[in-house]
Structure formats: C-alpha cells, structure tokens
Amino acid sequence: MVKKRVLTVFIFFLGVSGILYADTRKGNIELFVLLDKSLSMVEEIDSVKEYVADELVGRLLIPGDLFVLINFYGKTDRFFSGEVESRADIEALKDSLTSITADGRFTDIGSALDTLEKTVEAIPVRQGRKRYLLLLTDGKQEAPPDSPYYSPDGSFNHRLLEHTKEIAKKGWKIHILGIGTETAAEELAKELSAAFSSVREKPEEREIAQQLSGLMISISARLSSNKLTIEDRGIKIPLELEISDADEGENLILRFDSLIFTAADGAQTVLTPEDRQISLTEKAGRTVKKDLAFRFSSQEAVPGKTAKGEIRFVFNGDTVFQPAVFDVVLTHGDAASANKNETEQGGGWQARWPFVVAGLIALIVIVRFASIALGKKRDDDDKRRKNPVE
C-alpha cells in the first residue's frame, strides 16, 4: 500500500497565550511533544526532527523549562521527561533527537492522546508557568486491532471522535500543518475544530516554521449567553473574543466551515454560516463582541421545541478561537416572546391559576343558582296547569 505523505502538526495550548522564544521571554514553560515514529513517517521524520531540534528545543527552551517528548506508533514510550537545567542539557537533548527513526508499526493517535492526558494530569500545575502541548503525526489513523481506537478501514472511529471533542472543550488551541495534497490532515482538522495550513511535499525546515508562525496568536472565546433563540431558521451566537500575542494592527481572519449542533440524544444537525469569514483588527488584550449568525438547512431540520445540547465550530484556515465547543439551550423566538409576555402580565400560568380557579367556582355557583331558579319556575308552571283559574 502506498503510504500517504501527509505531515500534520497539532499544537495544543492549555491555558497559554502563545510561544515566546528564549531570547524574548523570562518565565519558564512546560512543553509536551508527541512524535509519530510510525513507518508512514519515514520520508518526513528528518524534517520533523530538525524542526523540533532547532525551533522548539534550540530556540524555545531555556534552563528551568520542563520538557516531555513521547514517541508513538502502535505503542507509546517516553523519550525524555524532566527539567532542562542548563544550556548543556539543551544541546545534549538536541543531539539525542537524531536517534529517532520512523520504524514502528501502526499509528494510534487515540492512544497517544490518552497518554498525553495522563502525563499532563500527573504533573503539578505551577503558578505562572505556561504549558504547551504539541503533537506531530502524518494524520493517518492505523491503530492496532487490540486498540479501543481501531477501525478496519483506518477511519477515525466514534470513540476517537468523542475523545477529540472533549479536547476541543478544554480550550486547547490546535493547529494542523499538512504536507502534500492528501486530505486526511484537513479532515482531521475539521473533526478537531483545528486551524489548518499546508506546504508542499518534502518542505525545507524554514517553510514549516513560516507556516507555523501564527502559533503565537491565541484567541479566547466565551458565550455571552448560552440561551440561543431560533428565528427564521437561524440563530445568532453572542461571542466575546480576546486576542493575545498578535502584532500591533495585525488583521486576523476567522473563516467558518459550519456549525454542528448535537442534541442531548446525540442527534446532529449541521448549520451553515451567513458570513463565511469575519475580520478581527482589535488590539491584543482587548475583548471584542461578535454576533455570529448560522442557519439550519431547512425548516424540518429546526428542533420542534426547546432543545439542550452543544454547538461546535468548524473552521477553514489557520486562525481559530478556543474553546470551540459550548453547551447551549435552543429556544424558539415565538415561545420566548410568549413567555416574556406572560411574565410581564403577571408571571404566566403559575401566577394566574388562583384567579382561574376562583372564576370556575363562581361560574359553578351561578349555574347552580340558575338551575334552582329554573326548577322552581317549572314547578309553578305545573301547578297552574293542574289548577287553572276559572
């Protein structure tokens, strides 16, 4: 089988604002790297090692930084784990990377992510230290048969997709760099709500660095309200976006592919954006409010009543915000207006029921008295018929 020559680079940032190289930062960081050393990486492994050695280890790390490198294929093993104490440690680490070869069978991305999460959870959080998580792989999922992430056709199975959704919820920034013309990397980027960019086959190290130059930029997002109103087959999502580590006056373009609504019962609906892209030119550190509009494909696709679930943004291009997944409640505009009117007019049914009950009792009493009066009149009429006046 011909191996797909697609290199994907996933950058996960957990609670961080961006990469600051050694000559521009003072505080220490924690950097976690997962590196795919499966056989399908044989033609890319050298350029990947050069990028990790020169850009990440050589230019990024300073004494006191924590560095963890986990190699994976069908299995995982820790290549290095600990603090680098001196420049000599950094140089030794760079030299040791040359020993990594792409010779492992299978590629189990799901298990690699499991190992990553367990490793991160075991390390105490240190105040003021930024944490970076990086995964390098060709993006082709070929888990071994005994893996929970195995699929016979090499696709991303349900459990792996659920796993990636949980990662997106945590607010990690994910960037995928694809090398070549295959689409596996881009498809995976959409599943991860990740940024995506690409370079030609067999790129030089500087080309990879150029495509990843935007990794220092972080856009944090939060919902102004998780209650979204459906009106005319569409919803507007009120977002607050905060930009970090962008150059002064830099114009950032957010491009949207779709919005996926997953109901509580697991049913999914795809919505299309009214505006495929929006521009952000605000200064770093400022919060900007944006209302993003998406539409259901048809009236039949619109939930028939109030629906709880989650929305996930799917992006096009190399600019994203995080997190990309939010819990929401969808309500209909007419229902919302009715509830509002009820509240304004006395609190709705809950506030009016005593008056309704009192009215019913009064009606029963009136009917009863009317019935008695009618019965008495009938009796008098009967008596007159029996005793006619002569």
ROMARVEX-312605 format. One line per field, with one value per residue (C-alpha): x, y, z; residue number from 1. Coordinates in Angstrom, 1 decimal. Example, Ala and Ser with C-alpha at 12.3 -4.5 7.8 and 13.67 -1.06 7.14 Angstrom:
REM ROMARVEX-312605
east [12.3,13.7]
north [-4.5,-1.1]
up [7.8,7.1]
seq [1,2]
//
This chain:
REM ROMARVEX-312605
east [0.0,1.3,1.8,0.1,2.8,0.9,2.6,0.3,1.3,-1.1,-0.4,-2.4,-2.2,-3.8,-4.2,-1.5,-1.3,1.5,5.1,7.8,11.3,14.2,15.6,12.3,10.9,11.9,9.5,9.8,7.3,6.3,6.5,4.9,5.7,4.1,6.0,4.7,7.6,5.5,6.7,4.4,6.6,9.8,10.1,9.1,10.9,14.1,12.4,10.3,13.3,15.1,12.1,11.8,15.5,16.2,13.0,11.5,14.4,17.2,15.3,12.4,13.8,15.7,17.2,14.4,11.8,10.0,10.2,8.4,8.9,6.6,7.2,4.3,3.2,1.1,2.6,4.0,7.3,8.7,11.9,12.6,10.9,12.2,13.5,16.4,18.9,21.4,22.3,24.4,21.3,19.6,22.4,22.5,18.8,19.1,21.8,19.8,16.9,18.9,18.5,14.7,13.7,10.4,10.3,7.2,4.2,0.7,-0.3,-2.6,-3.4,-6.2,-3.9,-1.3,-3.8,-4.7,-1.1,-0.7,-3.7,-2.4,1.0,-0.4,-2.6,0.4,2.4,1.5,0.3,2.9,1.6,2.8,4.2,2.7,2.0,2.4,1.3,2.5,1.6,3.5,2.0,1.1,-2.5,-3.3,-5.0,-3.9,-4.5,-3.7,-6.6,-6.4,-6.7,-10.0,-9.5,-9.1,-11.3,-10.9,-10.8,-8.4,-11.1,-11.5,-13.9,-16.7,-14.6,-11.7,-14.1,-15.7,-12.2,-11.2,-14.5,-13.5,-10.1,-11.8,-13.9,-10.8,-9.8,-6.6,-5.5,-4.9,-3.0,-2.5,0.1,-0.4,2.5,1.3,-2.0,-3.9,-7.0,-6.6,-5.0,-7.6,-10.5,-8.9,-8.6,-12.4,-13.1,-10.8,-12.1,-8.5,-6.5,-5.2,-2.4,-0.3,3.1,4.4,5.9,9.5,9.5,12.5,12.6,12.1,8.8,7.4,8.5,6.9,3.5,3.6,4.5,0.9,1.1,1.9,-1.5,-4.3,-8.0,-10.0,-13.8,-16.8,-20.5,-22.3,-25.3,-25.9,-29.5,-29.9,-33.1,-34.2,-35.7,-36.5,-34.4,-31.4,-29.6,-27.2,-24.4,-23.1,-19.4,-16.8,-13.3,-10.0,-6.8,-3.4,0.1,-0.9,1.3,0.0,-2.6,-2.4,-5.6,-6.8,-9.4,-11.7,-13.1,-16.0,-16.9,-20.0,-21.6,-22.6,-25.4,-25.5,-28.7,-28.9,-30.0,-26.9,-28.7,-26.5,-27.6,-25.2,-25.8,-24.2,-22.7,-24.3,-20.9,-18.1,-15.4,-15.0,-12.1,-10.5,-8.3,-8.6,-5.5,-4.1,-5.6,-8.9,-12.2,-14.5,-18.1,-19.3,-22.7,-22.2,-25.2,-25.8,-28.8,-30.5,-30.6,-34.4,-37.4,-37.5,-34.0,-35.1,-35.8,-39.5,-39.2,-36.7,-33.5,-30.5,-27.1,-23.8,-22.5,-19.1,-17.5,-15.7,-13.1,-11.4,-7.8,-5.2,-7.0,-9.3,-10.6,-10.8,-12.7,-14.7,-17.4,-20.1,-23.2,-26.3,-30.1,-32.1,-35.5,-38.0,-38.5,-42.3,-42.1,-39.6,-41.8,-44.9,-43.0,-41.8,-45.4,-46.7,-44.1,-44.8,-48.6,-48.4,-45.9,-47.6,-49.9,-48.2,-49.2,-52.8,-54.0,-55.7,-57.8,-58.7,-59.9,-61.9,-63.6,-64.5,-66.0,-68.0,-69.3,-70.4,-72.3,-74.0,-75.0,-76.3,-78.5,-79.8,-80.7,-82.6,-84.5,-85.3,-86.6,-88.8,-90.3,-91.2,-92.9,-95.0,-96.0,-97.0,-99.3,-101.0,-101.7,-103.2,-105.4,-106.4,-108.2,-111.9]
north [0.0,3.4,5.5,8.9,11.6,14.0,15.6,17.0,19.2,19.6,22.4,22.2,25.1,24.6,27.9,29.7,32.7,31.8,30.7,33.1,32.2,32.0,35.4,37.2,35.6,35.4,32.9,29.1,27.0,23.3,21.8,18.4,16.9,13.7,12.5,9.9,7.5,5.0,3.6,6.1,8.9,7.6,10.3,13.1,12.2,14.1,17.4,16.9,16.2,19.2,21.4,20.1,20.2,23.7,25.6,24.0,22.7,25.0,28.3,27.9,26.1,27.8,26.4,25.6,24.6,21.3,19.2,15.9,14.0,11.0,8.9,6.8,4.4,1.4,1.9,4.8,5.4,8.4,9.6,12.4,13.7,16.3,19.8,21.1,22.6,24.2,25.1,21.9,19.9,21.6,20.9,17.2,16.9,18.3,15.8,12.9,13.6,12.3,8.8,8.8,6.7,6.0,2.3,1.5,-0.5,1.1,4.7,5.0,8.7,8.0,6.1,8.8,11.4,9.2,9.0,12.8,13.5,11.1,12.7,16.2,15.2,13.8,17.0,19.6,22.9,25.6,29.2,31.5,28.7,28.3,24.8,23.8,20.5,19.6,16.5,15.6,13.0,12.2,12.1,8.6,6.6,2.9,1.7,-2.0,-4.4,-4.5,-0.7,0.8,3.3,0.6,0.7,-1.7,1.0,3.3,5.9,7.8,5.7,7.1,6.8,8.8,11.5,11.7,12.0,14.8,16.6,16.5,18.0,20.9,21.6,22.1,25.2,23.8,25.5,23.0,23.7,21.1,21.6,19.3,18.4,17.1,17.0,14.4,15.4,13.3,16.1,18.7,16.2,15.6,19.4,19.7,17.0,18.7,22.3,23.0,25.5,24.1,25.1,23.2,23.1,21.2,17.7,17.5,21.0,22.8,23.5,27.2,26.5,24.6,27.4,30.0,28.2,27.9,31.5,32.2,29.8,32.6,34.1,33.0,34.0,33.0,32.8,32.7,32.9,36.0,33.7,30.0,30.5,30.9,31.9,30.3,32.9,32.3,29.1,30.8,31.5,34.3,33.3,36.1,35.7,37.6,37.2,38.2,38.3,37.6,37.9,39.4,42.1,45.6,46.3,42.7,41.7,38.3,36.5,33.8,31.6,29.3,26.0,25.1,24.8,21.4,21.2,18.0,17.4,15.7,12.5,12.5,13.7,16.1,19.0,21.0,24.7,27.0,30.4,33.5,35.1,32.8,35.0,37.8,40.2,41.0,44.0,44.8,45.3,42.4,42.1,43.7,41.9,42.3,41.2,39.5,38.0,35.1,34.0,30.5,28.9,25.5,23.9,23.5,24.0,20.3,20.5,23.0,21.4,21.4,22.5,23.8,21.7,21.3,20.2,21.6,23.6,23.0,25.5,24.1,26.4,26.9,28.2,28.8,31.1,29.7,30.5,28.3,26.7,25.7,23.7,25.2,23.8,25.7,25.7,26.4,28.1,29.3,33.1,32.9,30.7,33.1,36.1,34.3,33.5,37.1,38.4,36.0,37.2,40.8,40.2,38.6,35.8,33.4,30.5,30.0,33.5,33.4,30.0,31.2,33.6,31.0,28.6,31.4,32.1,28.5,28.3,31.5,30.0,26.8,28.8,30.9,27.8,26.2,29.1,29.4,25.7,26.1,29.1,27.3,24.3,26.5,28.2,24.8,23.7,26.9,26.3,22.7,23.9,26.5,23.8,21.5,24.2,26.5,29.7,29.6]
up [0.0,-0.9,2.3,2.3,2.7,4.8,7.8,10.3,13.2,16.1,18.6,21.8,24.2,27.5,29.4,27.4,25.2,22.8,22.2,23.3,22.1,24.6,23.6,24.3,27.5,31.1,32.8,32.4,30.5,30.2,26.7,25.9,22.4,21.0,17.9,15.4,14.6,12.6,9.2,7.3,8.6,7.1,4.4,6.8,10.0,9.2,8.6,11.7,13.9,12.5,13.3,16.9,17.5,16.0,16.6,19.7,21.7,20.4,20.2,22.6,25.7,28.5,31.7,34.1,31.5,31.7,28.5,27.8,24.5,23.9,20.8,19.5,16.8,17.8,21.3,23.2,25.0,26.8,25.1,27.5,30.6,33.0,33.5,31.4,33.9,31.6,28.1,28.1,28.7,25.8,23.4,24.6,24.1,20.5,19.7,21.1,18.7,15.8,17.1,16.5,13.4,11.8,12.2,14.3,13.1,13.3,14.2,17.2,17.6,20.1,22.5,22.1,23.2,26.2,27.2,26.8,29.1,31.8,31.6,31.9,34.9,36.8,36.6,39.3,38.0,38.7,39.0,36.3,34.1,30.7,29.3,25.7,24.1,20.6,18.5,15.3,13.0,9.4,10.4,9.2,11.9,11.7,15.3,16.0,16.3,20.1,20.4,21.5,18.6,16.0,12.8,9.9,7.2,9.0,9.6,12.9,14.9,17.2,20.4,18.9,17.6,21.0,22.5,20.2,21.1,24.8,23.9,22.0,25.1,27.2,25.2,23.7,20.6,17.8,14.6,11.9,9.1,6.1,3.8,0.4,-1.4,0.6,2.5,5.7,7.6,6.7,7.5,10.9,11.5,11.0,13.5,16.0,15.2,14.5,12.4,9.2,6.8,4.3,2.5,-0.5,-0.2,1.2,2.5,3.9,7.6,7.1,5.2,8.2,10.5,8.2,8.1,11.9,12.6,13.7,16.6,19.0,18.4,20.7,20.6,23.6,23.3,25.6,25.2,26.5,27.0,26.4,25.6,21.8,20.1,16.8,14.5,10.8,10.7,12.1,15.3,16.5,18.8,21.0,21.5,23.4,21.8,23.4,21.3,22.8,21.3,17.9,16.3,16.6,13.9,12.6,10.7,11.7,9.5,11.1,8.4,9.2,7.5,9.5,13.0,14.3,16.9,18.9,20.8,24.2,22.5,20.2,17.0,15.0,12.8,10.5,10.2,7.6,8.4,7.0,6.8,5.8,7.4,9.9,10.4,13.7,13.9,17.6,19.8,21.7,25.2,24.3,24.3,21.2,21.0,17.8,16.9,14.6,12.5,11.3,9.6,9.5,6.1,6.2,8.4,9.0,10.5,13.1,16.6,17.2,20.8,23.3,22.9,25.1,23.5,22.4,19.4,17.8,15.4,12.4,10.8,7.5,7.5,10.1,12.5,15.2,18.6,21.7,23.1,20.0,21.8,24.1,25.9,24.8,25.0,21.8,22.1,19.5,19.1,19.4,22.5,24.0,23.3,24.7,27.9,28.1,27.7,30.3,32.7,32.1,32.5,35.9,35.9,33.5,34.3,37.7,38.7,37.3,38.4,41.6,39.6,37.1,39.9,41.6,38.3,37.8,41.3,40.6,37.3,39.1,41.7,39.1,37.1,40.3,41.3,37.7,37.8,41.1,39.8,36.6,38.5,40.7,37.7,36.2,39.4,39.4,35.8,36.5,39.4,37.2,34.6,37.2,38.8,36.0,37.0,36.1]
seq [1,2,3,4,5,6,7,8,9,10,11,12,13,14,15,16,17,18,19,20,21,22,23,24,25,26,27,28,29,30,31,32,33,34,35,36,37,38,39,40,41,42,43,44,45,46,47,48,49,50,51,52,53,54,55,56,57,58,59,60,61,62,63,64,65,66,67,68,69,70,71,72,73,74,75,76,77,78,79,80,81,82,83,84,85,86,87,88,89,90,91,92,93,94,95,96,97,98,99,100,101,102,103,104,105,106,107,108,109,110,111,112,113,114,115,116,117,118,119,120,121,122,123,124,125,126,127,128,129,130,131,132,133,134,135,136,137,138,139,140,141,142,143,144,145,146,147,148,149,150,151,152,153,154,155,156,157,158,159,160,161,162,163,164,165,166,167,168,169,170,171,172,173,174,175,176,177,178,179,180,181,182,183,184,185,186,187,188,189,190,191,192,193,194,195,196,197,198,199,200,201,202,203,204,205,206,207,208,209,210,211,212,213,214,215,216,217,218,219,220,221,222,223,224,225,226,227,228,229,230,231,232,233,234,235,236,237,238,239,240,241,242,243,244,245,246,247,248,249,250,251,252,253,254,255,256,257,258,259,260,261,262,263,264,265,266,267,268,269,270,271,272,273,274,275,276,277,278,279,280,281,282,283,284,285,286,287,288,289,290,291,292,293,294,295,296,297,298,299,300,301,302,303,304,305,306,307,308,309,310,311,312,313,314,315,316,317,318,319,320,321,322,323,324,325,326,327,328,329,330,331,332,333,334,335,336,337,338,339,340,341,342,343,344,345,346,347,348,349,350,351,352,353,354,355,356,357,358,359,360,361,362,363,364,365,366,367,368,369,370,371,372,373,374,375,376,377,378,379,380,381,382,383,384,385,386,387,388,389,390]
//
